[in-house]
Structures are given as C-alpha cells and as structure tokens.
Amino acid sequence: MDEEIKRWTAKRKSALVMEIIQGKTTVAEAARAFDLQPSEIEEWVDDAKRGMENALRAKPLDIREQYEKQLKELQEAYGEAMLELRARKKLASLLGEDDR
C-alpha cells in the first residue's frame, strides 16, 4: 500500500485496517505514511470491529438497526453530559461562583 492514495475507498480502508489488525503496521505509522489523522484511522478500525461483531452474530442486525442503536447510545451519553453540566452550574451558583 505504498502508492499515493487520492481517494480512500472502502476496499482501501479495509486493506489498511487488516494490516493494522495483523500487526503489519500501526495506526501511527499509517497516519504518517498516508498523511492522515490517527483519529480517522482509529475510527475505521472501530467501524471494522463493529462490522465484524455484527457479521458473526447468529442474527445480524441490519444497517439501520446498527445506526439506531448507536444513535440511542449517543443520545443517552449526551443527556447524561447535559445533566452533569447543569448540576455543576447549579452547584457553582449555590457556592456563589460566577459563570466565566
């Protein structure tokens, strides 16, 4: 995978992810070699792991179900973060600290 890549197709992403999974390269090495952000490559690896998990299920979820499940988890995490933020603001106001 040494050639210059202008467009990262699913096939190219999966080849790179397989090299990472097989230990042939690391996320950091791939990021440097292909001028990509490590977080972007890590996201591809995470997506691949979710895809493999689903493929190995007795009854795989369809894509819509996967996204709905992920959306629900993200909404719950967002809600929890908002509650914590409100609680911190309330505590700060009770302690007489101003919002800076």
Secondary structure by P-SEA (a helix, b strand, c coil): cccccccccaaaaaaaaaaaaaccccaaaaaaaacccaaaaaaaaaaaaaaaaaaaccccccaaaaaaaaaaaaaaaaaaaaaaaaaaaaaaaaaccccc
